[in-house]
Amino acid sequence: MSVNKVILLGNVGKDPEVRYLDTGIAVATMSLATSERAYALANGTQVPERTEWHNLVLWRGLAETAEKYIHKGDKLYIEGKIRTRSYDDQAGNKRYVTEIFVDNMEMLTSKGSGSAAGAAAAGTPPPQRNQQAPVPSQGEQPASEANNNNPADDLPF
């Protein structure tokens, strides 16, 4: 038995690059940075912060979601598997690329801080945030269905 499972929590390095195959299937690629904090050893030696960059590949619905909602700097939780492929460069040298094929993704950046900040930088006003309905206590009924049909919240999950 063997397991090929990767779990990453990090920040997107640049906006996803999305392309569509001839069959209409979306494929997105992007980089994700994970960092280990700087620390000091018992003997006083300082170990600097270390950042590792990961190449992510997303297919189909995940790629389309990334295209719409993920931007540089967003924090993501990723589950996937490691795949290594090789190719020959222009000089004929064999090159290897290690990628994370994403199976599951959770966007951890709040709606207002990620895309709204990018929209403000581009000169467009950020979208208005609607207030959340209060959470009912144990004896109360949940909020009406009208509160759950909010067109401003168009996230697919």
N, C-alpha and C positions, 0 to 999 in steps of 0.2 A: 504494500500500500504506500502511496505517496500523496503529498499535498503541495499544491502550488497556489498559495494565497498571500496576497499583499494587502496591508491596511496602511494607508497614509493619511496624515492630517497636515495640510500645509496651505501655502498661498500660491495662486495662479501667477505665473511669470509674465504672460502676455495673453491678449485675447485669443480665444480658440480660432484655429484655421479650419474651416469646414469646406469639404468638397463633396460632390455628389457623383456616384458611379453612374455608368450608362443605364443601369437598372433602376436608378432613382434612390438608391440606398445612401444615406448620409454617413460620412466618416469625418470625425473631428480629431485634431491633434492639438495638444497644448503642453506646456511645461508646468510642473508643480515643484515648489521649493519647500523642503523640510529643513529645519535647523535644530542643532543641538546647542544648548547654552554654553557659554564660556564658564570655566570653573578653575579652581586652584587645587593642586594636589597637596597632600599633607606636608611635603617638603617645601611648599611655597611656589612651586613651578606653576605658571599660569598657562592654561590650555585655552586657546582662543575658540570663539564660536565657529561652528562648522556647518555650512549649508550644502545640502545635497540636492541636485536637480534631477527630476524624474520626467521622462517622456511618456505622456498619457495618450492612449488611443481609445476613442469612444465611437460606437457604432449605433446606427439607426436612431431610435428615440432619444437615447442619451446624447447623441451628437446634436440632434435638433434642439434639445433643451439647452445644451451648452451654447449653441449659436445664439439663442435668444436671451439667456439670462446670466451667463458667466462672463466676467470681465477681469482684466488684470488687477491683481491685488485681492481678489475674493478668496475667502477661506473655504476649503473643501475637505470633506471626509470622503475617502476613496477606498473601495474594495475591488480587487481584481487579481489578475495573474501576471507573472513575469513571462515575457516572450523575448527571445533573442533571435535576430535575423542577420543575415550577412549579405553584402553586395560588393561588387567590384567598382572602385572609383575610376575617374577618368585616366589615372596613371596606371590602372590595372592592379592596384593593391586591393587586397581583400579587407573590407571594413565590417565591423560588427556594431549593431545597434541593439540596445536593450530597452524594451518598452513595457509599459504597464497597460494591459488590455482591461479596461474598466468594466466591471460587472454591476457595480452599485455606486451611487454617488449621492452625497447629501451636501447641499449648499448651506454653509454656516454663517455667511455674511448676511446681516439683516437687510431687508429690502431697501431701506432708506440710505444706508451707508455705502453700498456698492454702486449700483447703477444710477442712483440719484446724484451721487457725487460726480460721476462721469458726465451725466447730462448737464450739471451745473457748469462744469469746466468747458463743455462744448457750447455754452451760451443758451441752452434751452432750460426752461424752468423744471425743477424736479417734480415728479408726480406727487399729488396730494396723498398723504397717508390717512387712512380712515382709522378711527379709534376702534379697538377691540371691544366686543360686548363683554360685560363682566361675567366671570365664571360663576354659575349658580352654586349655591350651597347645597348640602345633601337633600334638604327637603324641598327645594325649588325645582320648577320645571325648566328645561333648557330654553335658550333664546329661540325666538320664532324663526321659521324658515326664511323669512325675508332678510334677516341678518346674514344668513349663510349664502345667499345668492348675490354676492358682491361682485359686480363686473370689474371693479378696479383690481381685484385679486385674480389675475389670470394665470397663475402658476398651475402647471398640470398635475400637481400632487398635493 
